[in-house]
Amino acid sequence: MAQEVTPEEPSPSVDPPENPYLIGVGRADCTGPVADLPMMGYANTEQTARGIHTRLFSRAFIVDDGSKRVVFVTADIGMVSQRLRLEVLQELKAKYGDLYRQENVVMSGTHTHSGVGGYFQYTLFMITSKGYIKPSIQAIVSGIVKSIDIAHRNLRPGRIFINKGQLIDSNLNRSPHSYMNNPEEERNRYEFNTDKQIVIMKFTDLDGDGMGLLSWFAVHPVSMNNTNLMVSSDNLGYASYAFEQEKNIGFLPGEGPFVAGFSSSNLGDSSPNILGPVCVNTGEKCDYLNSSCPIGGKKACVAFGPGEDMFESTRIIGENMYKKAKELYSSAKQELHGPVYSAHQWVNMTDETVPLNSTHAGRTCKPALGHSFAAGTTDGGGELSFIQGDTDGDPFWDGIRDAILGQPSNETTACHRPKPILFSTGEMDSPLPWHPAIVDVQIITIGSLAVVAVPGEFTTMSGRRIREAVKKELEVKESFANAEVVVAGLCNIYTHYITTYEEYQIQRYEGASTIFGPHTLSAYIQRYRGLAKAIAHGTIGELPKGPEPPFFDEDKLFNQLKDPVADVAPADTTFGDVLEQVNPVYKVGEIASVTFVAGNPRNSGDIRDKTFVTVEWFHNDTDSWEIVHTDASWETRFHWIKGFAGRSQSKLEWHIPLTAQTGTYRIQHFGHYKQVMDNNTITTPYVGTSDAFKVTRSFYY
């Protein structure tokens, strides 16, 4: 099909540096099982994967200054877990020896809430995602490693530019009451109660041709809400998709040389649902303090995005980020020069002491979650009767907790005050510890840019404080004058939220989910200042490594996900047969839909670099079909409909874009069905094909 060619960005006018960086970019599919697994993010037990909205990708960026090398990975997943990181590092060590290791590899999750779980080794996370699911974690590990492999193979001399700007209309603070508890003089230094800043890195080769883009912006990828059952990369993923589709002319999504990574930042209290929370039953505003409604409580208080539905909201927020990044990319003039550094430590976050003044010190605590954790947020409310902003607790729920899990110790209760503890996870270790104690802290720098890799969801003000502290430490050295510091969120291990001490006192969802207690942020600032100081003064080698995290044997990790039953086709049908056929003609803007007799998608095994869906256009001159969309495309939706006793259907939708070329099309579905014969399990591929149909601009020829 004819593609509009966009001109490549002009060559930079400044002469290339004498010692250019070596730059590599890579992207790889990391989509895991898309059926039966709980999704990771909303902790909603009813939100179980049933198909694909968009595929998930890992994007890797390698920068080498000639003697040292750093890697930044952003993956379309809920968060990077400790288990995932350790398994990736094991694979990298087996392939590359000590080239890629915990000090110089940062792994960040975009925080989409529409990826699947199953890649954790701590009990709390295993409970919410049916355990440790090997096919799920293997897809992500393999995808991340492959993206680094591709970047490694593509290393070539190049240049890096940075730019930043403001994106006003794409995030909203979902806990303004907590934010307002920060000191007035601190708040007065900022125009907004969320970070509006978007920072981009532009990677080019020495000829000025674009290789990639890496961007950070603070917004939760929860435009797809907790009713969505399709795997989706959400708003950050859409921004990557749009940028890559524009640059990789003639390539299908997920293919082509240009890699655009949109990465998470200090998004803790930052929602994309910019119309704000309203009571869905009355249309009134929700209660400001605890986000609940007079009728229906907190379940009736829901925040909405700018679109008519979650798909449109995802596209609008994603497009806003893409357009701003594109503008910053084309105008980027500030070039990065100088060495790259990486500093990393493991820290026991249950045992950090923070000086508060000359006479008093604060301490971090064993992990615990507060009552308001169970309330959820206006982006996705929790079940039961919990509300945000609870500093008193509830004797009823405390009684149930004590009977089932045991009472929190006096020490932990006192340490977390004013948090009323719902789960004292740091004192629960059956069958394995419920939460981590050993946490990664890490900074990488490229020239005057510092990337602070944080192990969770920092709120707006927490992110501002840590950026400021790191900048101050770096700028004592001339080489870091005017340092640009970005916070990369959800890196290396997941430890829930990190609020300021003042926000913690309010105990909304974010404060209740700050698991190491009220002094968590201060402890992190202290640690990241130490890393920044070591980078600035050249003393990285003197940093203590810290206590290594556990790597539990697989036989200790539980798996509650049952294998799929054998697939069954209804009488007089076979797999791939059409149950509901397409219409003969569609107009652009309409939805072409076809339903097939299907197998369980889990029976297709590793689905990376494959597709369940193709939309194909007929070439009259060559008498052949050309694939124009796959299940990685924004325009397609693959719904798997689970029936009873092994019966299932696949409903494929093509949301025909207004730009679609007129002509003849068909939709194909690819899958596998499983049968058991004589105690042998046999998996067989099948293909289903719709009737050919016409796409037209108008029904009036």
C-alpha positions in Angstrom: 0.0 0.0 0.0 1.2 3.5 -0.7 2.7 5.2 2.4 3.2 8.9 2.9 6.9 9.5 3.4 7.8 12.0 6.1 11.1 13.8 5.7 13.8 12.7 8.1 14.9 15.3 10.7 17.6 17.7 9.4 21.2 17.0 10.2 22.5 18.8 13.3 24.5 21.9 12.3 27.2 21.5 15.0 30.2 19.3 14.0 30.1 15.8 15.5 32.1 15.4 18.7 35.6 13.9 18.4 34.8 11.0 20.7 31.2 10.1 19.9 29.1 7.8 22.0 28.4 4.3 20.8 24.6 4.0 20.8 22.4 0.9 20.4 18.6 0.7 20.3 16.5 -2.4 20.3 12.9 -3.4 20.7 11.4 -6.9 21.3 7.9 -8.4 21.9 7.4 -9.3 25.6 3.7 -10.3 25.4 3.0 -13.3 27.6 -0.1 -15.5 28.0 -3.2 -13.5 27.1 -5.8 -15.7 28.6 -6.8 -16.8 32.2 -4.0 -14.8 34.0 -4.9 -12.0 36.3 -3.9 -8.5 35.1 -1.3 -6.7 37.2 -2.1 -3.3 38.6 -5.7 -2.9 39.9 -5.6 -6.1 42.1 -9.1 -6.8 40.8 -9.6 -10.6 40.9 -12.3 -10.4 38.2 -9.9 -8.7 35.8 -8.5 -11.7 34.0 -6.9 -11.5 30.5 -9.1 -12.4 27.6 -7.3 -11.3 24.5 -5.1 -8.5 23.0 -5.8 -4.8 22.5 -2.1 -4.0 21.7 1.1 -6.1 22.1 3.7 -5.3 24.8 7.3 -4.5 24.0 10.6 -4.1 25.7 12.7 -1.2 24.5 16.4 -1.0 25.3 18.9 1.9 24.9 22.7 1.3 25.3 25.2 4.2 25.6 28.9 3.6 25.7 31.5 6.3 26.2 34.4 4.2 25.0 35.3 2.8 28.4 32.0 2.5 30.3 28.5 1.4 29.2 25.0 1.9 30.6 21.7 0.3 29.5 18.2 1.7 30.1 15.2 -0.6 29.4 11.6 0.5 29.4 9.1 -2.4 29.1 5.3 -2.3 28.7 4.6 -4.1 32.0 3.1 -3.2 35.3 6.4 -2.9 37.0 9.8 -4.6 37.2 9.8 -7.2 40.0 12.9 -8.3 41.8 12.5 -11.8 40.5 12.2 -10.5 36.9 15.4 -8.4 37.3 17.4 -11.3 38.8 16.4 -13.7 36.0 17.2 -11.1 33.3 20.7 -10.5 34.9 21.3 -14.3 35.1 20.6 -14.5 31.3 22.7 -11.5 30.5 25.6 -12.9 32.5 25.4 -16.2 30.7 25.5 -14.4 27.3 27.8 -11.4 28.0 29.8 -12.2 31.1 30.3 -9.0 33.2 29.4 -6.6 30.4 25.8 -6.1 31.5 25.2 -6.3 35.3 23.2 -4.9 38.1 25.3 -1.7 38.3 24.9 -0.6 34.7 21.5 -2.0 33.6 18.3 -0.1 34.6 15.0 -1.9 34.0 11.8 0.2 34.2 8.2 -0.8 33.8 5.8 1.7 32.1 3.2 0.7 34.7 0.4 -0.3 32.3 -2.3 -1.9 34.4 -3.3 -4.1 31.4 -0.4 -6.5 31.4 -0.5 -9.8 33.1 1.1 -10.8 36.4 2.8 -14.0 37.5 6.4 -12.7 37.6 6.9 -12.1 41.3 8.6 -14.1 44.1 7.0 -12.4 47.2 3.8 -13.8 48.6 1.5 -10.8 48.4 2.1 -10.3 44.7 1.9 -14.0 44.0 -1.5 -14.2 45.7 -2.9 -11.4 43.4 -1.6 -13.0 40.2 -2.2 -16.7 40.8 1.4 -17.4 41.8 4.7 -17.6 39.8 3.7 -18.4 36.3 6.6 -19.6 34.2 5.2 -18.8 30.7 4.4 -15.3 31.9 7.8 -14.4 33.4 9.7 -16.2 30.6 8.1 -14.0 27.9 9.1 -10.8 29.7 12.7 -12.1 30.5 13.2 -13.2 26.9 11.7 -10.0 25.6 13.9 -7.8 27.7 17.1 -9.8 26.9 16.2 -9.8 23.2 15.8 -6.0 23.2 19.2 -5.7 24.8 20.7 -8.2 22.3 19.3 -6.2 19.4 20.6 -2.9 20.8 24.0 -4.6 21.5 24.2 -5.8 17.8 23.2 -2.3 16.6 25.9 -0.3 18.5 27.3 2.4 16.3 28.8 5.9 16.8 26.2 8.5 17.4 25.0 11.7 19.2 22.6 12.3 22.0 20.5 15.5 22.4 18.1 16.3 25.3 15.2 18.7 25.4 12.3 19.3 27.8 8.9 21.1 27.8 5.6 21.3 29.5 2.6 19.1 28.7 -0.4 20.7 30.5 -3.5 18.7 29.6 -2.5 15.1 30.3 -2.4 14.5 34.1 -4.3 15.4 37.2 -3.5 14.9 40.9 -5.7 12.2 42.3 -4.8 12.9 45.9 -4.8 16.8 46.1 -5.7 16.6 49.8 -2.4 14.8 50.6 -0.5 17.1 48.3 -1.9 20.2 50.2 -0.3 18.8 53.4 3.2 19.6 52.0 4.7 22.8 53.3 3.1 25.9 51.8 6.4 27.5 50.9 7.5 24.3 49.1 4.1 24.2 47.2 4.5 27.9 46.3 7.6 27.1 44.3 5.6 25.1 41.8 2.8 26.2 39.5 1.0 22.8 39.4 0.3 19.9 41.8 1.5 17.4 39.2 4.7 17.4 37.2 3.9 18.8 33.7 7.5 18.4 32.6 8.3 15.9 29.8 12.0 15.2 29.1 13.3 13.6 25.9 16.6 12.1 24.7 17.1 12.1 21.0 19.6 9.5 19.6 21.0 10.0 16.1 23.9 8.5 14.1 26.8 10.7 13.0 24.9 11.6 9.8 22.1 13.0 11.9 19.6 10.2 11.1 17.4 9.4 13.9 17.9 6.1 15.8 15.6 6.5 18.7 13.9 8.6 21.3 13.6 8.0 25.1 11.1 10.1 27.1 9.9 10.5 30.7 6.5 11.9 31.8 4.6 11.5 35.1 1.3 9.9 34.4 -0.4 6.7 35.4 -1.1 4.3 32.5 -4.6 3.7 33.7 -6.6 5.2 30.8 -7.7 1.6 30.2 -9.8 1.0 33.3 -10.3 -2.1 35.5 -13.2 -3.4 33.3 -10.7 -4.0 30.4 -9.9 -7.6 29.8 -7.5 -7.2 26.8 -3.7 -7.0 27.2 -2.8 -3.4 26.4 0.2 -1.0 26.6 -2.2 1.9 27.6 -1.3 5.6 27.1 2.5 5.4 27.3 2.4 2.4 24.9 0.3 4.4 22.5 2.8 7.2 22.5 5.6 4.8 21.6 3.4 3.2 18.9 2.5 6.5 17.3 6.1 7.7 17.3 7.5 4.5 15.9 4.7 4.2 13.2 5.6 7.6 12.0 9.4 6.9 11.8 9.3 3.3 10.6 7.5 3.9 7.3 6.3 0.7 5.6 6.8 -1.4 8.7 4.1 -3.2 10.8 3.9 -2.2 14.5 6.8 -3.6 16.5 9.0 -3.7 13.5 11.5 -1.2 12.0 14.8 0.3 13.1 13.6 3.4 15.0 12.8 2.8 18.7 10.7 5.2 20.8 10.5 4.5 24.5 8.0 6.4 26.7 9.0 5.7 30.2 7.3 6.2 33.6 8.4 8.8 36.1 7.1 10.1 39.5 3.5 9.1 38.7 2.4 8.1 42.2 -0.5 10.6 42.5 -0.7 11.5 38.8 -3.8 10.3 36.9 -4.6 10.5 33.2 -8.3 10.8 34.0 -8.2 14.5 33.7 -12.0 15.1 33.9 -11.6 14.1 37.6 -13.7 12.0 40.0 -17.5 12.2 40.0 -20.2 10.2 41.6 -21.3 8.0 38.6 -24.9 7.7 40.0 -25.6 11.4 40.6 -23.0 13.3 38.5 -21.9 15.3 41.7 -18.3 15.8 42.7 -17.0 13.2 45.1 -16.1 13.9 48.7 -12.7 15.7 48.6 -11.2 14.1 51.7 -11.9 10.4 51.1 -13.2 10.2 47.5 -16.5 8.7 48.2 -20.2 9.4 47.4 -23.3 9.8 49.6 -24.9 6.9 47.7 -22.7 4.0 46.6 -19.6 5.0 48.7 -16.2 4.9 47.1 -17.2 2.4 44.4 -19.4 5.1 42.9 -16.6 7.7 42.8 -14.8 7.2 39.6 -12.4 9.5 37.6 -12.8 9.7 33.9 -10.4 10.6 31.1 -10.9 13.0 28.3 -12.4 10.5 25.8 -15.9 9.1 25.2 -14.6 5.7 26.4 -11.3 4.2 27.7 -10.0 3.5 24.3 -10.4 7.1 23.2 -9.0 8.4 26.5 -5.9 6.1 26.0 -5.4 7.5 22.5 -5.9 11.1 23.5 -3.4 11.0 26.4 -1.0 8.9 24.4 -1.3 11.3 21.4 -0.6 14.3 23.6 2.6 12.8 24.8 3.6 11.7 21.3 3.0 15.2 19.8 4.9 17.0 22.6 7.8 14.5 22.3 7.8 15.0 18.5 8.0 18.7 18.9 10.8 18.5 21.4 12.6 15.9 19.3 12.6 18.1 16.2 13.8 21.2 18.1 16.4 19.4 20.4 19.8 21.3 20.2 21.4 20.7 23.6 23.9 17.9 23.1 25.2 15.6 25.8 29.0 15.2 26.1 31.2 13.5 28.6 31.5 10.1 30.3 28.8 7.8 31.4 28.6 6.5 35.0 26.5 4.0 36.9 26.2 3.6 40.7 24.1 0.9 42.4 23.5 -0.4 45.9 21.3 -2.9 47.6 19.7 -1.5 50.7 17.9 -3.2 53.6 15.0 -0.7 53.6 13.6 -2.1 56.9 16.6 -0.8 58.8 17.6 2.7 57.6 18.2 5.5 60.1 17.6 9.1 58.9 18.8 12.1 61.0 15.9 14.5 61.4 17.9 17.2 63.3 20.9 17.4 65.6 19.2 15.4 68.3 16.5 13.2 66.7 16.6 10.4 64.0 13.8 8.6 62.1 13.8 5.0 61.1 12.3 3.0 58.3 10.0 0.1 59.3 9.3 -3.5 58.4 6.8 -3.4 55.5 3.1 -2.9 56.2 0.0 -1.8 54.3 -2.6 0.5 55.8 -6.4 0.3 55.7 -6.6 2.9 52.9 -4.6 0.5 50.7 -7.7 -1.6 50.4 -9.8 1.4 49.4 -8.0 1.7 46.0 -8.1 5.0 44.1 -10.5 7.0 41.9 -8.7 5.3 39.0 -9.9 1.9 40.3 -11.7 1.5 43.6 -11.2 -1.5 45.9 -13.8 -3.9 47.2 -15.5 -3.9 50.6 -16.0 -0.9 53.0 -12.5 0.7 53.1 -12.1 4.4 52.4 -9.1 6.6 51.6 -7.8 8.8 54.4 -8.4 6.4 57.2 -6.1 7.0 60.2 -8.2 5.2 62.7 -8.6 1.7 61.3 -11.7 -0.5 61.8 -12.1 -3.0 64.7 -14.1 -5.3 62.5 -11.4 -5.7 59.9 -8.6 -5.7 62.5 -10.4 -8.6 64.2 -10.5 -10.6 61.0 -6.9 -9.8 60.3 -5.8 -10.9 63.8 -7.7 -14.2 63.5 -6.3 -15.0 60.1 -2.9 -13.4 59.8 -2.0 -12.4 63.4 -1.7 -9.1 65.1 1.0 -6.6 64.0 3.8 -6.2 66.7 3.8 -3.1 68.9 7.1 -2.1 67.4 5.7 -2.2 63.8 2.5 -0.5 64.8 4.4 2.4 66.5 6.9 2.7 63.6 4.1 3.2 61.0 2.0 5.7 62.9 -0.4 7.3 61.9 -1.0 4.4 59.5 -3.5 1.9 60.9 -2.0 -1.4 59.7 -4.2 -3.7 57.7 -1.4 -6.2 56.6 1.8 -6.3 58.6 3.5 -7.9 55.6 7.1 -7.5 57.0 6.1 -9.9 59.8 4.5 -12.5 57.5 6.8 -15.0 55.8 4.6 -18.0 54.9 5.0 -19.6 52.5 7.6 -17.0 51.6 8.1 -13.3 52.7 5.1 -11.2 51.7 7.2 -8.2 50.8 10.8 -7.4 50.0 13.3 -6.0 52.5 16.4 -5.7 50.2 15.8 -3.0 47.6 17.9 -1.6 44.6 18.9 2.0 44.5 20.6 3.1 41.3 21.6 6.2 39.2 23.1 6.3 35.7 24.5 9.4 34.2 25.2 10.3 30.5 27.1 13.5 30.3 25.1 16.0 32.4 21.9 13.9 32.4 21.2 11.8 35.5 18.6 9.1 35.5 17.5 8.2 39.1 16.0 4.7 39.0 13.5 4.4 41.8 11.9 1.2 43.0 8.3 2.2 43.0 5.8 4.9 42.6 7.0 8.3 43.8 4.4 11.0 44.2 4.8 14.4 42.5 6.5 16.1 45.5 8.6 13.0 46.4 10.0 13.1 42.9 10.7 16.8 43.0 12.6 16.4 46.3 14.7 13.5 45.1 15.6 15.3 41.8 16.6 18.4 43.7 18.8 16.4 46.2 20.6 14.5 43.4 21.1 17.7 41.3 22.6 19.5 44.3 25.1 16.6 44.9 26.1 16.4 41.2 26.5 20.1 40.6 29.4 20.5 43.0 31.4 19.3 40.0 31.9 21.5 37.0 31.2 18.6 34.6 27.6 18.4 36.1 26.9 22.1 35.9 23.2 22.5 35.0 22.6 18.8 35.4 19.3 17.5 34.2 17.9 14.9 36.6 15.0 12.7 35.7 13.1 10.2 37.9 12.6 6.8 36.2 9.8 5.0 38.0 9.0 1.4 38.8 12.6 0.2 38.3 14.4 -3.0 39.3 12.0 -4.0 42.1 8.5 -3.0 43.2 7.9 -1.5 46.6 4.5 0.2 46.1 4.4 3.9 46.8 6.7 6.6 48.2 5.0 9.7 49.5 6.5 12.6 51.4 6.4 12.5 55.2 3.6 15.2 55.1 1.5 13.3 52.6 1.9 10.1 54.6 0.1 11.7 57.6 -3.1 12.0 55.5 -3.1 8.2 54.8 -4.8 8.2 51.5 -4.1 5.2 49.2 -0.6 6.4 48.3 0.4 6.9 52.0 -1.2 3.7 53.1 0.9 1.9 50.4 4.2 3.5 51.5 5.3 0.2 52.9 8.5 1.2 54.8 6.8 3.9 57.0 6.7 7.7 57.2 10.5 8.2 56.7 10.7 6.1 53.5 11.4 9.1 51.3 14.0 10.6 53.6 15.8 7.3 53.6 15.8 7.1 49.8 17.0 10.7 49.5 19.9 9.9 51.8 20.8 6.8 49.7 20.5 8.6 46.3 22.5 11.5 47.5 25.2 9.0 48.4 25.2 7.5 44.9 25.2 11.0 43.3 28.1 12.1 45.5 30.1 8.9 44.5 29.5 9.7 40.8 30.5 13.4 41.2 33.7 12.6 43.2 34.7 9.5 41.3 34.4 7.2 44.3 31.8 4.7 42.9 34.3 1.9 43.6 34.2 2.6 47.3 30.4 2.2 47.6 29.5 -0.8 49.7 27.4 -3.3 47.5 25.0 -3.9 50.3 23.1 -7.1 51.2 22.2 -9.3 48.2 18.5 -10.0 47.7 17.1 -13.5 47.9 16.5 -15.7 44.8 14.1 -18.3 46.0 14.1 -21.8 44.5 11.4 -22.3 42.0 10.0 -25.2 43.9 9.2 -22.8 46.8 7.2 -20.5 44.5 3.6 -21.5 44.2 1.5 -21.7 41.0 -2.4 -21.6 41.3 -3.0 -21.4 37.6 -4.4 -24.7 36.2 -3.5 -25.9 32.8 -6.1 -25.3 30.1 -8.5 -28.1 29.5 -8.6 -29.8 26.1 -10.3 -27.6 23.5 -13.7 -28.7 22.1 -15.3 -27.6 18.8 -19.1 -27.5 18.7 -20.8 -30.3 16.7 -20.3 -30.1 13.0 -17.6 -27.5 13.2 -13.8 -27.4 13.4 -11.3 -25.0 14.8 -11.1 -21.9 12.6 -14.6 -22.2 11.3 -16.6 -18.9 11.1 -19.5 -18.6 13.5 -20.4 -15.0 12.7 -19.3 -13.7 9.3 -18.2 -10.3 8.2 -20.6 -8.0 6.3 -20.0 -7.8 2.5 -19.3 -4.0 2.7 -18.0 -1.6 5.3 -17.5 2.1 5.2 -14.3 3.7 6.7 -14.9 4.5 10.4 -17.0 1.3 10.9 -16.1 -1.9 12.7 -15.6 -5.1 10.7 -16.1 -8.1 13.0 -15.9 -11.9 12.6 -16.1 -14.7 15.2 -14.3 -18.1 14.9 -14.4 -21.4 16.7 -11.2 -21.1 18.7 -8.7 -22.8 21.0 -7.5 -21.3 24.3 -4.7 -18.8 23.4 -2.5 -20.4 26.2 -2.3 -23.4 24.0 -0.3 -21.3 21.5 2.7 -21.4 23.8 5.2 -18.5 23.4 3.3 -16.0 21.4 6.1 -13.4 21.0 6.7 -12.3 17.4 3.5 -14.1 16.2 0.0 -12.8 15.8 -3.5 -14.1 16.4 -4.9 -11.6 13.9 -4.2 -10.3 10.4 -6.1 -7.8 8.4 -5.2 -8.3 4.7 -5.7 -6.1 1.6 -6.0 -7.7 -1.8 -3.5 -6.5 -4.5 -5.4 -6.8 -7.8 -2.2 -6.4 -9.9 -0.3 -9.2 -8.1 -3.3 -11.3 -7.2 -2.0 -11.6 -3.6 -2.9 -10.6 -0.1 -0.8 -8.0 1.9 -0.9 -7.9 5.7 -1.8 -4.3 6.8 -2.6 -4.9 10.5 -1.7 -7.5 13.1 -2.8 -7.9 16.7 0.0 -5.4 17.6 -2.0 -2.7 15.7 -4.1 -0.1 17.5 -6.9 -0.7 15.0 -7.4 -4.4 15.8 -9.0 -6.1 18.9 -8.7 -9.8 19.7 -11.4 -10.9 22.2 -11.1 -14.4 23.4 -14.5 -15.6 24.7 -14.2 -18.5 27.2 -17.1 -20.9 27.1 -17.8 -24.1 29.1 -16.0 -27.4 29.0 -13.3 -26.4 26.6 -15.4 -24.5 24.1 -14.3 -21.1 23.2 -14.5 -18.4 20.5 -12.3 -15.7 19.1 -14.0 -12.4 18.1 -11.8 -10.3 15.9 -12.6 -6.6 15.3 -11.0 -4.2 12.9 -11.8 -0.6 13.7 -11.4 0.6 10.1 -9.5 3.9 10.2 -10.7 6.8 8.1 -7.3 6.6 6.3 -7.9 3.0 5.1 -7.4 2.4 1.5 -10.6 1.3 -0.4 -10.6 -2.2 -1.8 -11.0 -5.8 -0.9 -10.0 -7.1 2.6 -10.1 -10.3 4.7 -9.5 -11.0 8.3 -7.5 -14.1 9.4 -7.3 -15.7 12.8 -4.3 -18.0 13.9 -4.4 -20.2 16.9 -3.8 -23.7 18.4 -6.1 -26.2 19.9 -5.2 -28.9 22.4 -6.4 -32.5 22.4 -5.6 -35.4 24.7 -5.3 -38.8 23.0 -4.1 -42.0 24.7 -2.6 -39.9 27.5 -0.7 -37.8 25.0 -1.3 -34.1 24.7 -1.3 -32.9 21.1 -1.4 -29.2 20.1 -2.4 -28.5 16.5 -2.3 -25.1 14.7 -5.4 -23.8 12.9 -6.2 -20.9 10.6 -9.6 -19.2 10.2 -10.4 -16.9 7.3 -13.3 -14.5 6.9 -15.1 -13.9 3.6 -13.6 -11.2 1.5 -15.3 -7.8 2.0 -15.1 -4.4 0.5 -14.1 -1.2 2.3 -15.5 2.0 0.7 -15.5 5.7 1.5 -19.2 5.9 1.0 -22.1 3.6 0.4 -23.0 5.7 -2.6 -20.6 4.9 -5.4 
